[in-house]
Amino acid sequence: MLPLELTLVVAATRNMGIGRNGTLPWTGLKKEMAYFARVTKRLPSVLNRDGNTPAMNAVIMGRKTWDSIPPKFRPLKGRLNIVISRSHTEPPAKQINAETEAVKVGSLEQAIQYLESSSTIAQSSKVFVIGGAQIYASALQLKEARRVLLTRVMSDFECDTFFPLQLSEDSSEAKGDNAGRWVRKSKEDLDQWTGETVPEGIQEENQTQYEFQMWERVE
Ligand code: NDP
């Protein structure tokens, strides 16, 4: 693979709430979920050295987030699913059927090592960290975490789980331990990176308002 880059994907309220009672605080954001599926599945336009498009992108998640996905929807289709748990003490299987099972690893570092040697994942595949809070926190400690695709949920929801970095609208800079400096990118940058024309401005579904944003870490 090319030097691996991690893109965190998260939907968060203005105070970075992301979860409640082991599930999402909101329901019925179908278009938001469809955006997540499209963006994480869509392969990069870059070709590999052999001139082929990569086989799949990867989504990395914590065990609790995996548990929160209804069994009939997991593994998430069309993506290599990697699940992190302290109970995964065996080395991950080298060959798996990505359409029917997930790769089981014991840490985020192991997930990265697996991807660096995997044939399912090609050089230019995109690697997404899709939660929850514990795994986002581990990812943000790594220099590989370059980008956050944030769905900013404008409506208020009670939450018990929070994204561990405050991406602030006011100062356009993030605050937090080891946060580095994060800046919000333009709509054009978001479109280019995702490979689609992302709906612009405030969206509304099921009486919940939200906005698609992209943030990047500044060197
Ligand atoms: P996580 O999904 O981050 O999973 C936590 C589990 O991951 C731990 O219990 C442990 O599994 C494993 N783990 C964590 N750190 C390590 C480590 N260093 N080494 C090995 N294994 C580790 O759980 P959270 O509770 O933080 O987040 C879940 C919540 O977030 C839910 O409410 C979910 O709905 C929400 N969520 C929201 C998203 C959004 O975009 N709004 C996206 C994703 C989730 P084990 O206990 O098996 O050892």
Residues whose N, C-alpha, C, O or C-beta is under 5 A from the ligand:
A	BS01	NDP	V9 V10 A11 I18 G19 R20 N21 G22 T23 L24 G62 R63 K64 T65 S68 I84 S85 R86 S87 G106 S107 I130 G131 G132 A133 Q134 I135 T161
